[in-house]
């Protein structure tokens, strides 16, 4: 039994992240072990969640991982915790485009049997708030709205009007938060600025969020609501799983057989301020498949970790650190040499840009005969992908689900051997398969396809 709350809102921008992070930090400050979670593919919010709780922020994505893994992944992350706080995505009922409720906060709340706290931006309304809350509470009878937190409330008079309007709604007011500039987190072209880029300021912002929540919310009522969640009848996800049964297909090994005389398979994973996008389960799956995972910082380290036999370069903001990445010529050369030697390299989005010949005119690693640049156009959305070529991550024909989120373009968009064929929103091929390199804009979640991690480690031999 894990006490749990889902923090949702009618739309983006209502203050979900502020409230969720503040609640996490406030409960953790009271001595509770708090498990932080985020609905959807977002990488940045979980960084703030981790700062608030001291535990890895974990994502719950029903599109990329499947609905059947939501409860197991949740229980895996929440093991040993007193309370779990799940921050939603977009509006409560918003999910994958043209997919009904799939990947919505509402669907995840139902899969977790968790009560929902609705965060409402009350800055431009008074009595209408009751109609809004009533609509959200009655839209889907399987979604339990256990309370509302009113955000951006202007004055005591404003609060009185809002509370009076909600008095007969049947949905209790569990908190009222005033406008507070100290809790704000700066944003840029892809959302909030990650924790890794503003450590001291991020610590201060999270502390301010906790103080605001403690001052404005009924913490005992919120904890009681969390503890009212029923038992989840599911087993925690285990990264050491030995095989995976494909629906209607064969049992596929997800961990390669390791010989006693096999040398250590050291997988270097890019980190630091430029490469902050990663899922905690990826490192866990690599370790379970027999790898030793070592993190390095391309902004600071001039060499790959000694004995590197495979390289994972995830997402992030290389466009913000182009000059520094380009200036680190020894590391760029080391990455190019590793690729030339045929070692497996998995690069997603930022990693793709780093492997390119140039980024905004600055030299990068030169592994790929392609050039990248910033763009005004935002590319965003879930992707249903089919492997076009055999690679270190997947055999040709294998299907994986992923997500794109970037304001850059790379030319050409695909190599002689493309990585993925995408079916939504338009049919196209993208990415590069070149020797041991798999480079693509598509972010994937390996918990949904654990054989990818096992195949990668096997190629590290």
C-alpha positions in Angstrom: 0.0 0.0 0.0 1.5 3.3 -1.1 -0.2 6.6 -0.1 -0.5 8.7 -3.3 -1.8 11.8 -4.9 -2.0 13.0 -8.5 -1.6 16.7 -9.0 -3.5 17.8 -12.1 -4.9 21.0 -13.6 -7.5 22.1 -16.2 -4.7 23.2 -18.5 -1.0 23.9 -18.8 0.3 26.9 -16.9 -2.0 26.6 -13.9 0.9 25.8 -11.5 1.1 22.0 -11.4 4.8 21.9 -11.2 5.0 24.6 -8.4 2.4 22.8 -6.3 3.6 19.2 -6.9 7.3 20.1 -6.2 6.3 22.2 -3.2 4.2 19.3 -1.8 7.1 16.9 -2.4 9.6 19.1 -0.6 7.2 20.0 2.2 6.3 16.4 3.0 10.0 15.4 2.7 10.8 18.2 5.1 8.4 16.6 7.6 10.4 13.4 7.5 8.4 11.4 5.0 10.1 9.3 2.3 8.4 10.8 -0.8 8.5 9.2 -4.2 8.3 11.7 -7.1 6.7 10.9 -10.4 5.8 12.8 -13.6 3.1 11.8 -16.2 4.4 11.8 -19.8 7.8 12.2 -21.4 9.0 15.4 -19.6 12.6 15.2 -18.5 12.9 18.6 -16.8 10.3 18.5 -14.1 11.6 15.3 -12.6 14.9 17.1 -12.0 13.1 19.5 -9.7 11.2 16.6 -8.1 14.5 14.8 -7.4 15.9 18.0 -5.8 12.7 18.2 -3.6 12.8 14.6 -2.4 16.3 13.3 -2.7 15.1 10.4 -4.9 15.2 9.9 -8.7 12.3 11.6 -10.5 10.5 9.0 -12.6 8.2 9.2 -15.5 4.9 7.3 -16.1 4.2 7.3 -19.8 1.4 5.1 -21.0 2.1 5.7 -24.6 5.8 4.8 -24.6 5.7 2.0 -22.0 2.1 0.7 -22.3 -0.7 0.9 -19.8 0.2 -2.4 -18.2 3.5 -1.0 -17.0 2.2 2.1 -15.3 1.4 0.5 -11.9 4.6 -1.7 -11.9 6.8 1.3 -12.7 5.1 3.3 -10.1 5.6 0.6 -7.4 9.2 0.2 -8.5 9.9 3.9 -7.9 7.8 4.1 -4.7 9.3 1.1 -3.0 10.0 1.8 0.6 8.3 5.3 0.5 5.6 6.7 2.8 4.0 8.8 0.1 4.1 9.3 -3.7 3.2 12.5 -5.5 2.5 12.3 -9.2 2.6 15.5 -11.3 0.3 15.4 -14.3 0.8 16.6 -17.8 -1.1 19.4 -19.7 -4.8 19.4 -18.8 -6.2 16.5 -16.8 -7.9 14.8 -19.7 -5.3 15.7 -22.4 -3.3 12.8 -23.8 -1.7 11.6 -27.0 -3.3 13.2 -30.1 -6.1 11.3 -31.7 -5.7 8.5 -29.1 -8.6 9.2 -26.7 -7.5 9.2 -23.1 -4.2 7.4 -23.8 -1.2 8.9 -21.9 -3.4 11.5 -20.1 -3.1 12.3 -16.5 -6.7 11.0 -16.0 -5.7 7.6 -17.4 -2.7 7.4 -15.2 -4.7 8.3 -12.2 -7.2 5.6 -13.0 -4.4 3.0 -13.5 -3.0 4.0 -10.1 -6.4 4.2 -8.4 -5.1 7.5 -7.1 -7.1 10.6 -5.9 -6.6 13.7 -7.9 -6.0 17.2 -6.6 -7.0 19.8 -9.1 -4.8 22.9 -9.3 -6.9 25.8 -10.6 -5.5 29.2 -11.8 -8.1 31.4 -10.1 -6.5 34.7 -11.2 -9.3 35.8 -13.5 -12.4 34.2 -12.0 -14.6 34.0 -9.0 -17.9 32.2 -9.1 -17.1 30.5 -12.4 -14.5 28.4 -10.6 -17.4 26.2 -9.3 -18.6 25.4 -12.8 -15.1 24.6 -13.9 -14.4 22.3 -11.0 -17.8 20.6 -11.3 -17.2 19.9 -15.0 -13.8 18.3 -14.4 -15.1 16.3 -11.4 -18.1 14.9 -13.3 -16.6 14.4 -16.7 -15.3 10.9 -16.0 -16.8 9.1 -13.0 -13.8 6.8 -12.7 -11.5 9.8 -12.0 -11.8 10.8 -8.3 -11.2 14.5 -7.8 -10.4 14.6 -4.1 -9.9 18.3 -3.7 -8.8 21.5 -5.3 -5.9 23.9 -4.7 -6.6 27.5 -5.8 -3.5 29.1 -7.2 -2.7 32.8 -7.9 -5.3 34.1 -5.6 -5.1 37.9 -5.3 -6.6 39.0 -2.0 -8.5 37.8 1.0 -11.7 39.0 -0.6 -10.9 37.0 -3.8 -10.3 33.9 -1.6 -13.7 34.4 0.1 -15.5 34.6 -3.2 -13.8 31.4 -4.5 -14.4 29.4 -1.3 -18.1 30.5 -1.2 -18.6 29.5 -4.8 -17.0 26.0 -4.2 -19.0 25.5 -0.9 -21.7 23.4 -2.6 -19.6 21.7 -5.2 -18.7 18.7 -3.1 -15.0 19.2 -3.8 -13.1 20.5 -0.8 -10.7 23.3 -1.0 -7.4 21.9 0.2 -5.2 24.9 -0.4 -5.1 28.6 -1.4 -1.9 30.0 -2.8 -1.2 33.7 -3.4 0.9 35.0 -6.2 4.6 34.5 -5.2 7.4 35.6 -7.6 10.0 33.7 -5.4 8.6 30.3 -6.5 8.9 31.0 -10.2 11.2 29.0 -12.4 12.7 30.5 -15.5 11.7 29.1 -18.9 13.1 29.1 -22.4 12.5 27.4 -25.8 11.7 23.9 -24.5 10.3 24.7 -21.1 11.8 25.2 -17.6 15.6 25.6 -17.3 16.9 22.3 -15.9 18.2 22.0 -12.3 21.7 21.1 -13.5 22.0 24.6 -15.1 20.9 26.6 -12.0 21.7 24.5 -8.9 21.8 27.2 -6.2 18.8 29.1 -7.7 16.9 25.8 -8.1 17.4 24.9 -4.5 16.1 28.3 -3.4 13.1 28.0 -5.7 12.2 24.6 -4.4 12.5 25.8 -0.8 10.2 28.7 -1.6 7.7 26.4 -3.2 7.7 24.2 0.0 7.2 27.3 2.2 4.3 28.5 0.0 2.6 25.1 0.1 3.1 24.8 3.9 1.6 28.2 4.4 -1.4 27.8 2.1 -2.4 24.1 2.1 -4.0 21.8 4.5 -1.2 19.3 4.8 -3.1 16.9 7.1 -6.1 16.8 4.7 -3.8 16.2 1.7 -2.0 13.3 3.5 -5.3 11.8 4.6 -6.5 12.0 1.0 -3.3 10.3 -0.2 -3.8 7.5 2.4 -7.3 6.9 1.2 -6.0 5.4 -2.0 -6.8 1.6 -2.2 -4.2 -1.1 -2.6 -2.7 -1.6 -6.0 -2.9 -5.2 -7.2 0.3 -5.2 -9.2 3.9 -6.3 -8.9 6.8 -3.8 -9.0 8.7 -3.5 -12.2 12.0 -5.3 -12.0 14.8 -4.3 -14.5 16.5 -7.7 -14.0 13.6 -9.5 -15.9 15.1 -12.2 -18.0 12.7 -12.3 -20.9 9.9 -10.4 -22.5 6.8 -12.0 -24.2 5.7 -10.1 -27.3 2.0 -10.2 -27.8 1.3 -12.9 -30.3 5.0 -13.5 -30.8 8.0 -15.3 -29.3 9.7 -14.9 -26.0 12.6 -12.5 -26.5 15.6 -12.5 -24.2 16.2 -9.2 -22.6 19.5 -10.0 -21.0 22.4 -11.5 -23.0 24.2 -14.5 -21.7 27.5 -13.4 -20.2 30.6 -15.7 -20.3 32.7 -16.0 -17.2 35.7 -14.7 -19.1 33.9 -11.7 -20.6 35.6 -8.4 -19.9 33.6 -5.7 -18.1 31.2 -3.9 -20.4 31.6 -0.3 -19.4 28.9 2.0 -20.8 29.6 5.7 -20.6 26.5 7.9 -20.2 26.7 11.6 -21.0 25.6 13.9 -18.2 26.3 17.4 -17.0 24.4 20.6 -17.8 24.3 20.0 -21.6 22.9 16.4 -21.4 20.2 16.3 -18.7 17.5 14.3 -20.4 17.5 10.7 -19.2 15.2 8.1 -17.6 16.4 6.4 -14.5 15.3 3.1 -15.8 17.8 3.2 -18.7 20.8 3.0 -16.4 19.0 0.3 -14.3 18.3 -1.8 -17.5 21.9 -1.4 -18.7 23.2 -2.5 -15.3 20.8 -5.5 -15.3 22.0 -6.5 -18.7 25.6 -6.7 -17.4 27.0 -3.3 -18.0 29.0 -1.0 -15.7 27.4 2.4 -16.1 29.7 5.4 -15.7 28.6 9.1 -16.1 30.8 11.7 -17.7 30.4 15.4 -18.5 31.2 16.5 -22.1 31.5 20.1 -20.9 34.3 19.2 -18.5 35.9 15.8 -19.2 38.5 15.7 -22.0 38.4 11.9 -22.3 35.9 9.2 -22.1 35.9 7.0 -19.0 38.7 4.5 -19.2 37.7 1.2 -20.7 34.5 2.6 -22.4 33.0 -0.1 -24.6 29.7 1.7 -25.3 28.4 5.2 -25.3 24.9 6.6 -24.5 24.3 10.3 -25.3 20.8 11.4 -24.4 18.9 14.6 -24.7 19.5 18.0 -23.4 20.5 21.5 -24.5 23.8 21.3 -26.6 22.6 24.4 -28.4 23.0 26.4 -25.2 26.6 25.1 -24.8 27.7 24.9 -28.4 30.9 26.9 -27.8 32.0 24.9 -24.8 31.2 21.5 -26.4 33.1 22.6 -29.6 36.1 23.8 -27.6 36.5 20.4 -25.9 38.3 19.1 -28.9 40.0 16.1 -27.1 36.7 14.6 -26.1 35.2 15.2 -29.6 38.1 13.4 -31.0 37.7 10.5 -28.5 34.0 10.1 -29.4 34.9 10.1 -33.1 37.6 7.4 -32.6 35.2 5.3 -30.6 32.6 5.5 -33.4 35.3 4.7 -36.0 36.2 1.6 -34.0 32.6 0.3 -34.3 31.7 0.6 -30.7 27.9 0.9 -30.0 26.7 4.4 -29.6 23.1 5.3 -28.8 22.4 9.0 -29.3 19.0 10.7 -28.9 18.2 14.3 -29.9 20.9 16.3 -28.2 23.2 13.3 -28.7 22.4 13.4 -32.4 23.4 17.0 -32.6 26.6 16.3 -30.7 27.6 13.6 -33.2 26.9 15.8 -36.2 29.6 17.6 -38.2 28.5 21.0 -36.8 25.9 22.7 -34.7 25.1 26.3 -35.5 28.4 26.5 -37.5 30.6 25.2 -34.6 32.5 21.9 -35.1 31.0 18.9 -33.2 32.2 15.3 -33.2 32.0 14.8 -37.0 30.7 11.2 -36.7 27.8 12.0 -39.0 28.0 13.7 -42.3 25.3 16.2 -41.3 24.9 19.7 -39.9 22.5 20.9 -37.3 21.1 24.3 -36.4 18.6 26.0 -34.3 15.1 26.6 -35.8 12.0 28.6 -35.0 9.9 25.6 -35.6 8.9 23.4 -32.6 8.8 19.7 -33.4 6.7 18.0 -30.7 4.7 14.8 -30.3 4.6 11.0 -29.8 6.0 8.8 -32.5 5.2 5.3 -33.6 8.5 4.1 -34.9 9.7 1.1 -36.9 13.4 0.3 -37.2 14.4 0.7 -40.8 17.9 -0.8 -40.4 19.5 -3.4 -38.1 21.2 -1.5 -35.3 22.7 -1.8 -31.8 19.2 -1.0 -30.4 16.8 -3.0 -32.6 16.6 -5.3 -35.5 15.1 -4.1 -38.7 11.3 -4.2 -38.5 11.1 -3.9 -34.7 8.6 -1.4 -33.4 9.2 1.1 -30.6 7.2 4.1 -29.4 9.0 7.4 -28.7 8.7 11.1 -28.5 10.1 14.1 -30.3 10.7 17.5 -28.7 13.2 20.0 -30.2 13.7 23.3 -32.0 16.6 22.3 -34.1 16.9 20.7 -37.6 19.6 18.5 -39.0 20.5 18.2 -42.7 20.2 15.7 -44.1 17.5 14.3 -41.8 18.4 10.7 -42.4 21.5 8.8 -43.4 22.1 6.2 -46.1 20.8 3.8 -43.5 18.0 5.5 -41.6 17.2 4.8 -37.9 13.4 4.9 -37.9 10.4 5.0 -40.1 7.8 7.2 -38.5 4.1 6.9 -39.1 2.8 10.0 -37.3 2.1 12.8 -37.9 3.4 12.2 -41.4 5.2 9.2 -42.9 9.0 9.8 -43.1 12.3 8.2 -42.3 14.8 9.9 -39.9 18.0 9.3 -38.1 21.2 7.5 -38.8 22.5 4.0 -38.5 26.2 3.9 -39.2 28.5 1.1 -38.0 27.7 0.8 -34.3 26.0 4.3 -34.2 22.3 4.7 -33.7 21.4 8.4 -33.8 17.9 9.9 -33.9 15.7 12.8 -32.8 13.3 10.2 -31.2 13.5 9.8 -27.4 12.6 6.3 -26.3 11.8 4.7 -22.9 13.6 1.4 -22.7 11.3 0.1 -19.9 8.7 -0.3 -22.7 11.3 -2.2 -24.9 13.9 -3.6 -22.5 15.4 -5.7 -25.2 17.0 -2.5 -26.6 19.2 -2.2 -23.5 20.1 -5.8 -23.6 21.0 -5.7 -27.3 23.1 -2.6 -26.8 25.1 -4.2 -24.0 25.5 -7.4 -26.0 27.1 -5.3 -28.8 29.5 -3.9 -26.2 31.3 -7.2 -25.9 
